[in-house]
Amino acid sequence: MKTFVSIVCILLSTSVYCQRFSFLPEAGMLMTQIDGDKLQGYHKRGVLLGIGTHYALSNNINLGIKTSFYRQGSARKDAFQDKLEDGIQLEMGLSTVGLEVSTVYEPIDKSIFLGVGFVHHQILNYDYKIIDNVVAGPPRLLDPTTVSSSFNNIKFFLGWRFSTSYRFTIAYEKSFSDILDEDFFNIARLLPYHLAFTMSYEFNPSKKKKGKQKRSRKTRK
């Protein structure tokens, strides 16, 4: 991870001096959920704050590298949502730092762009609440040793560019690695996923090269 962060810092510092690089701060809202928690729906709201850079591989393909803070997890729709007859449901909140590498395709002379990427999430901390029908007895605790320190996501996104620098992006991320190292009562897996709606501003955006216009020489009489 330290190597990845060092690469991001080098690219961000280089972007100031190279027109093929651009610097993008980003902020947005998340609608999040965790597959396997015995709950349904995107009822947990979260946030995303990040910085990144784009490197122009060609006129319409960029390599994106980004690091972001995420607040995500899962929750019930409300306190009246049905409980399971047997077993538990698990509400959870996760604070993570995501390190992303993606490929962005931007058609020439179009405001739309799309891409796919890989995001490694390092878990900073988590909180949880167990929902069941048990009214007495010892508390059920999720042992930290059973929760992984990280997970990996695949990311797909679609966006629109406004003017030269403003971007609006809709992204979907889904984990393909379980954050639960062993079964917790009736819960066998925990796979975070979310929808993200973000705005970003691109500093020093790569400008398309315009064809050089030939100057017409005036002929002397």
N, C-alpha and C positions, 0 to 999 in steps of 0.2 A: 504493500500500500504506500509506503514512504517513497518508493521509486515512482509510482504513478503520480503522487502529489508533486514530486520534483519535476516530472515531465510537464504537468499542467502549468506550474510556475514558470518554467522555461519558455513554454509556448506563449503564455500571456505576456511575458516581458518582451519576447521577440516580436509580438504583434504590433508593438509600437513602431518598430522600424521596418516592417515588411508589409507591403500592401496585399500580399497573398493571405495574411492573417487578419482576423477581426476579433474584437472583444465583445462578449455578450453577457451583461447582467440579466437575470430572469427572476420573476416572481409570479406566484399563481396560487390557485385553490385546487385542492384534491378532494375527490369523492372516493373513499377507500373501503376495502373489505378484505377479509382473510378467509380463504377457502379452507373448510374443515372445522370451523369454530361452531358449527350447528346453528348459525344465523344466516340470514339472507338479506340482500339489498345493500346499496351504498349509503348507509346511514351515518357513517363516521366522516366528519369533515376534517380536512387537514390543510397544511400549507407547504409550499415549496419555495425556497430561496436559493438561488445558485448563480455561479459565474462560469463562463466557459469561453472557448475560442473556436473559430472555424478556420480551416486551412483549405484554400482552393486547390483541389486536385486537377480541375479542368474548368471550363467556362460554366458548367452546370452541375458539377459534383463537388461537394465539400466534405472534408473529414471534420467531425465535431468531437471535441473533448470538453467535458464539463464536470464540475463538482458541485453538489447541492445538498442542502439540509432539507430533510423530509420529516413531517409529522403525520403519521398515518396509523391505520389500525382498523378496528371494527366495533360496531355497537348495535344495540337493538333499536328498532324504530321508535319505541317508547316503552314506558314501564309496564304497559298492559299487553305487550306482545306475549303470545303463548309460550309457556315453558315446556320442556320435554317431560314426559311421564317418568322416564328413567334416564339417568345420566345427566350431563351438564352441558350448558352453553357457556361460551367464553367471550367476554368483551375484552378488547386489548388495545393498548396504545403503544406505538413504537416511534421512537426518535432515531433517525438514521442519517448517515452521511452517504450519499450515493456518488460513485465515480463512474462516469459514463463515457463510452466510445461509440460513436454513431456515424452513419453515412447519410448525407443529405443530398437529395436530388432537386435541383431548382431549374425548371425549363426556362430557356432564354426568352425574354420578353413576356414572361408570365409572373403573376403575383403569387401563385400557389407554389408550395414546396411539400415534399414528403420524405420520410426516412425511416430507418430501422437501426436499432442499436442494442448494446449490451450494457447493463448497469449493475455494478457490484455495490450492495448495501452493507455498510458496517453498522451494527446496532449499538447506539450510544446508551440507551436505557429503555426500559419498558415498564408498563403498569397493566394490571388486569383486574377483572371482576368476574367471579364465578356465579352463574345463574342456575339455580336448581330448586327442587322442592323440599330440600332438607331444612328443617327449622331448628334442629338441635344437633349437638355433636361437635367434634373438633373441626377447626377450619381446614379447608382443602387448599393446600399451597402448591403453587407451580414452582418447583425447585429450579433455581437459576442454572444448575448443571444440566438440565434437560433442554434448555433453550440455546440454540446455536448463536454464535456471536456475529454471524453474517448470513446473507442470502443473495442469490443472483437472479436478476430479472431480464426478460426480453422486452424490448420497447418498440412500439410502432407509433408514428406520429404524422400528423397532417397540419399544415399551417398556411397562413396568408401573410404576405408582406404589405405593410402600409407605408406609402412614400418610400424613402430610401432605406430607412433604418428600423422602423417599428415592425414587430412581428407578433402575431397571435397564433398560438399553437394548441392543438388538442392532441393529447398523447394517452396511450394505453400501455400500462406496464403489468406484467404477470410474472410471478416468481416460478422458476423451475427447480428450486432447491428448498427443501423443507427446513423450517426453523425449529421444528420439534424433533429432538434427537431420540425420544422414546414416547410411547403412548401415555397420554394423560387421561385416566378414566376412559370414557368412550371416544375421546378425541385422538385420532391416529396421525393427523398431519395438520400443519398450519402453513399455508402458501399465500402470502400477501399479494394483493393486486389493487390497482386503482386507475381512475381516470383523472387526468390533469388538464387544467385550463390555465394557460400562462401567457404573460406578456413579456417581451424582451426588447432591448434596444441594442442595436449593433453599431459599435464604434468602429470607424475606419472600414466600412464595408467595401469589399472588392468591387470596383466599377468595371463594367464591361468596356472593353477597348473599342473605340469607335474607329472606323476606317479613316485613314488620313485623306483629307481632301486636297486634291491637287490644285495648286495655285495657278491661275491662268496668267500667262505673261503678256504684257502689253507689247504689241509690236510697234516699233517706231516707224513713222512715215518718213 
